[in-house]
Amino acid sequence: MVSDDVCLKINKMRSKFLKLNSRDLINGIIVAIFCTFITGFYQLIANGGVINWLTIKPVVIAAIGSGVAYLTKNLLTNSKGQFMKGER
């Protein structure tokens, strides 16, 4: 069972509905970096090790898309972790 102190610390770290905090931005950057490595590694294997704009472009698009999607999800989630519900 999770103690009340742990729950309070977790809720303090979460941003409110329609707001982002620095933790959200840092996590968004981390998600974008992971997506970049995964997509880049796949593109490198799929194209036989050739690196040019045609292989890098999908990596950049995927990284930006994943970062924006993560930040949008956090923007639309309240401090209790409920999606598309306002603060009560």
C-alpha positions, 0 to 999 in steps of 0.5 A: 500500500502506498503511504499518504506522504508518497501520494502527496509528493506525486501529486505535487509533481503533476501539473494542473489541467491546461498547465505545464511545469518544468518536469513536463518539459524535461519528460517531453524532451526525454521522450523525444530523445528516445523516439529519435534513437529508436527511429534513427536506428531503424532507419539506419538498418533499413537503408543499409547504413546510409545517412542523408536527409532522406533517412534523417527527415523521418527521424526528425518528424517522429521526434517532434511528433512524439514530444508534442504528443507527450506535452499535449497529453500532459496539458490535457491531464489534471493533477490527479492523472485524469485525462480531459477532466478539470481540477476539483 
